[in-house]
Amino acid sequence: MSNQYRLNLLRTLFLSLFCISFYTSAQNNFPDKPLHIIVPQPPGGGFDYVGRVLADKMAPLMKESMIVENRPGVGTVVGTDYVAKLPPDGYTAVVGSISNIVMNPWLYKSLPYDPMKDFVPVGLATSYSYTLVGRQGLPFNDLKGLIQYAKNNPGKLTYASGGNGTGQHVLAAALWNKASVDIVHVPYKGAQAAYTDIIGGRVDLFFDLSPTVKPHIDAGSVVPYATSGATRNPNLPNVPTIIETGVSNIQLESWFGLFVPAKTPPEILAKWQDALQKVANMPDVKERFEKAGGRPISPTIAEVKTLVQTDYNRWKQLISNANIKAD
């Protein structure tokens, strides 16, 4: 063995030991700089609210500040893809929901990220149902009446959404497809414009997140027909679920939580998961989510993975059957 070979071997061994030592030290000292939570939607709304509640409560447990950053664009694609492409060092998480983790792959022809391969779950903290409402003056009082009217008058009714590919669009289109009715989609740039037109009588129906629609129901501006959860929404106890009406077996609750890039070191991932699990079980956090119209949840990581995979497969079929596209 030549001296040069021995020297090169020693250099390689030294470098390997240095890298292992540095990597182990980095994991043990994590975090040693501010953490980031990316919200793939504008300020306000479910994504933003969940991100800020979790950041507020997780920061003391992680012993480091947490910065919430809004990165909206192309629905939830821009912000989610941004996190998918980051190094898996554990310093950035994205607020994940059924829209950007489950539905997007079936709505976009060329989605730049693969949620099932590019992310691992930190955990979930809350879920929200949707509520179908109609403008005042429509000639029916419940979901069965709505469907019968739509069958007798194909193409006459219209339904709003906050844009193509949003949960408001996908859930409604899947329901109309299941019920075999023709109701015309009118996409808006956000929910506020949709409410302006439904209250003004220029569009007939809107399927929006229950917390957002509740004030309009309370004000008598719109008429509620059904909620999308498996059970009745406690904030709207007199409104039946879709399943209860007998129109369809569709049910959807839009869960929210945090996801980090795949290949995040197990020790670092465990710190995130432990902090989120503790926060999701805090009484004041549950109260905040309930007051915002949500249902607090704290499933195990195994349960999260099962839920995500189940919804991923289920909505693939529903979106395909209804031929729903976001682009």
C-alpha positions in Angstrom: 0.0 0.0 0.0 1.6 3.3 -1.1 2.0 6.3 1.2 -0.3 8.4 -1.1 -3.0 5.7 -0.9 -2.8 5.6 2.9 -3.0 9.4 3.0 -6.0 9.5 0.7 -7.7 6.8 2.8 -7.0 8.7 6.0 -8.4 11.9 4.5 -11.6 10.2 3.4 -12.0 8.6 6.8 -11.4 11.9 8.6 -13.9 13.7 6.3 -16.5 11.0 6.9 -16.1 11.1 10.7 -16.3 15.0 10.5 -19.5 14.9 8.5 -21.1 12.3 10.9 -20.1 14.4 13.9 -21.4 17.6 12.3 -24.7 16.0 11.3 -25.2 14.4 14.7 -24.4 17.8 16.4 -26.8 19.6 14.1 -29.6 17.2 15.0 -28.9 17.4 18.8 -28.9 21.2 18.7 -32.0 21.5 16.5 -33.5 24.0 16.3 -30.8 26.7 16.6 -32.5 29.3 14.3 -36.1 30.4 13.6 -38.5 27.9 12.2 -40.9 28.7 9.4 -44.5 27.7 8.7 -45.6 28.3 5.1 -49.3 29.1 4.5 -50.1 28.4 0.8 -53.0 30.9 0.9 -53.4 34.6 1.5 -53.8 35.9 5.1 -57.2 35.1 6.6 -59.1 31.9 6.1 -58.6 28.3 7.4 -55.0 27.8 6.3 -53.8 31.0 7.8 -55.7 30.7 11.0 -54.4 27.1 11.7 -50.8 28.1 10.8 -50.8 31.0 13.3 -52.5 29.1 16.1 -50.0 26.3 15.8 -47.0 28.6 15.5 -48.0 30.6 18.6 -48.3 27.4 20.7 -45.5 25.3 19.3 -42.8 27.9 19.5 -42.3 27.7 23.3 -42.2 23.9 23.0 -39.6 23.9 20.2 -37.7 26.6 22.1 -37.3 28.8 19.0 -39.4 31.4 17.3 -41.7 30.4 14.5 -42.4 32.7 11.5 -45.6 32.3 9.6 -45.2 33.2 5.9 -48.0 33.4 3.4 -47.0 32.1 -0.1 -50.3 32.0 -2.1 -50.6 31.3 -5.8 -52.3 28.8 -8.2 -54.7 27.8 -5.5 -52.4 26.2 -2.9 -49.7 25.0 -5.4 -47.0 27.7 -5.2 -46.5 27.6 -1.4 -46.8 23.8 -1.1 -44.3 23.3 -4.0 -41.9 25.8 -2.4 -41.7 23.6 0.8 -41.5 20.4 -1.3 -38.3 21.7 -3.0 -36.5 22.8 0.3 -33.7 20.8 1.8 -35.2 18.4 4.4 -33.5 20.0 7.4 -36.6 20.4 9.5 -36.7 24.2 9.5 -39.8 24.7 7.4 -43.2 23.1 7.4 -46.3 23.7 5.3 -49.9 23.9 6.4 -51.4 20.9 4.8 -55.1 20.3 4.1 -57.2 18.0 2.0 -56.9 20.5 -0.9 -53.1 20.7 -1.3 -52.3 17.2 -0.1 -55.1 15.1 -1.4 -57.1 16.9 -4.2 -54.4 18.8 -6.2 -52.8 15.7 -7.8 -56.1 14.9 -9.5 -57.0 18.5 -10.4 -53.8 19.6 -12.1 -52.3 17.9 -15.2 -48.7 18.8 -14.3 -48.5 19.3 -10.5 -44.9 20.2 -9.7 -44.9 18.2 -6.5 -46.1 14.7 -5.4 -47.7 15.0 -1.9 -47.4 11.3 -1.2 -43.7 11.2 -2.0 -42.5 14.7 -1.2 -44.0 15.1 2.3 -44.3 13.4 5.7 -47.0 14.4 8.2 -46.2 16.2 11.4 -49.8 15.9 12.5 -53.3 17.2 12.3 -55.1 19.6 14.7 -58.5 20.5 13.4 -61.1 19.9 10.6 -63.8 21.9 9.1 -67.0 20.8 7.3 -68.6 22.7 4.4 -72.1 24.0 4.3 -74.3 24.3 1.2 -76.3 27.5 1.2 -78.6 29.1 -1.3 -79.8 32.7 -2.0 -83.1 33.9 -0.6 -86.2 33.2 -2.7 -85.3 29.9 -4.3 -88.4 27.6 -4.8 -87.2 24.8 -2.4 -86.4 24.5 1.3 -84.1 21.5 1.5 -81.5 19.5 -0.4 -84.0 16.9 -1.7 -86.1 19.8 -3.1 -83.0 21.4 -4.6 -82.0 18.2 -6.4 -85.6 17.6 -7.7 -85.8 21.1 -9.0 -82.4 20.8 -10.7 -83.6 17.5 -12.4 -86.7 19.3 -13.6 -84.8 22.4 -14.7 -81.3 21.3 -16.0 -78.8 24.1 -16.4 -81.0 26.7 -14.7 -79.4 26.8 -11.3 -75.9 28.2 -10.8 -73.3 27.5 -8.0 -70.4 29.7 -7.0 -66.9 28.8 -5.9 -63.8 30.7 -4.9 -62.1 29.5 -8.1 -61.6 26.4 -10.2 -60.2 23.5 -8.2 -61.1 24.9 -4.8 -62.8 22.7 -2.2 -66.0 24.8 -2.8 -65.8 23.7 -6.5 -64.8 20.1 -6.1 -67.3 19.2 -3.4 -70.2 20.8 -5.1 -69.3 19.3 -8.5 -68.9 15.8 -7.0 -72.3 16.1 -5.3 -74.1 17.2 -8.5 -72.4 14.4 -10.4 -73.6 11.8 -7.7 -77.1 13.2 -7.9 -77.1 13.3 -11.7 -78.0 17.0 -12.0 -76.8 19.8 -14.3 -75.9 22.9 -12.2 -73.7 25.6 -13.8 -70.4 26.5 -12.2 -69.6 30.2 -11.7 -66.0 30.5 -10.4 -65.0 33.7 -8.6 -61.7 35.1 -7.4 -62.2 34.3 -3.7 -65.1 33.7 -1.5 -65.9 37.4 -0.8 -67.0 38.1 -4.4 -69.1 34.9 -4.3 -71.0 36.1 -1.2 -71.6 39.5 -2.7 -73.4 37.8 -5.6 -75.3 35.1 -3.7 -76.6 37.7 -1.3 -77.4 40.0 -4.2 -79.3 37.2 -5.9 -77.0 36.9 -9.0 -75.9 33.3 -8.2 -78.0 30.6 -6.6 -75.8 28.3 -4.5 -72.5 28.2 -2.7 -70.7 25.3 -0.8 -68.3 27.0 1.6 -66.4 26.2 4.8 -68.9 26.2 7.7 -67.1 28.8 9.8 -67.1 31.3 7.0 -70.7 30.8 6.0 -72.2 30.7 9.5 -72.4 34.6 10.0 -74.4 34.8 6.7 -76.8 32.1 7.9 -77.2 33.9 11.3 -77.9 37.1 9.5 -80.6 35.5 7.3 -78.8 36.4 4.1 -78.6 32.8 2.9 -80.6 29.6 3.4 -78.7 26.5 4.6 -79.4 23.1 3.1 -76.8 20.6 4.3 -73.3 20.2 5.8 -70.6 17.9 4.5 -69.3 16.2 7.7 -70.0 12.7 8.9 -72.0 14.2 11.8 -73.8 17.4 12.3 -71.8 20.6 12.8 -72.3 21.6 16.5 -72.3 25.3 15.4 -75.2 24.5 13.0 -77.1 21.8 14.9 -80.4 22.3 12.9 -78.7 21.7 9.5 -78.6 18.0 8.4 -75.6 16.4 6.8 -75.7 15.4 3.1 -75.8 11.7 4.2 -78.8 12.4 6.5 -80.8 13.9 3.6 -80.5 10.6 1.7 -79.3 12.5 -1.5 -75.8 11.1 -1.5 -73.2 9.3 0.7 -70.6 12.0 0.1 -69.0 13.4 3.2 -66.0 15.7 3.5 -64.2 17.4 6.4 -61.3 19.5 5.4 -58.6 18.6 7.9 -55.6 20.9 8.6 -52.2 20.2 10.1 -48.5 20.5 9.3 -46.3 18.6 6.8 -42.5 18.7 6.3 -40.3 17.5 3.4 -39.7 13.8 3.0 -36.3 12.6 4.3 -36.4 15.0 7.2 -34.2 13.3 9.8 -36.2 11.1 12.2 -35.0 12.8 15.3 -36.0 16.2 14.0 -39.3 15.0 12.7 -40.0 13.5 16.1 -39.5 16.9 17.8 -42.1 18.5 15.4 -44.6 15.6 15.9 -44.2 15.7 19.7 -44.8 19.5 19.8 -47.8 19.4 17.5 -49.4 16.5 19.4 -49.1 18.4 22.7 -50.5 21.5 21.2 -53.4 19.8 19.6 -54.4 18.4 23.0 -54.2 21.7 24.8 -57.7 22.8 26.1 -57.3 26.4 25.1 -56.2 25.4 21.5 -59.2 23.1 21.2 -61.4 26.0 22.4 -59.9 28.4 19.8 -60.6 25.9 17.0 -64.1 25.2 18.2 -64.9 28.9 18.4 -63.6 29.3 14.8 -66.1 26.6 13.8 -63.7 23.7 13.6 -63.6 20.2 15.2 -60.4 19.7 17.2 -58.6 16.5 16.3 -55.3 14.9 17.5 -54.8 11.6 15.6 -51.7 9.5 15.9 -49.2 9.6 13.0 -50.4 6.2 11.9 -54.0 7.4 11.9 -52.9 10.5 9.9 -51.2 8.4 7.3 -54.3 6.1 6.9 -56.6 9.1 6.7 -54.5 10.9 4.0 -54.2 7.7 1.9 -57.9 7.0 2.2 -58.9 10.5 1.2 -56.3 10.5 -1.6 -57.9 7.4 -3.1 -61.5 8.4 -2.5 -61.2 11.8 -4.1 -59.2 10.5 -7.0 -62.3 8.6 -8.0 -64.8 11.3 -7.2 -62.9 14.0 -9.1 -62.4 11.6 -12.1 -66.0 10.6 -12.2 -67.1 14.3 -12.1 -64.4 15.3 -14.7 -63.3 18.2 -12.5 -60.2 20.2 -13.6 -58.4 23.2 -12.1 -56.5 24.2 -15.2 
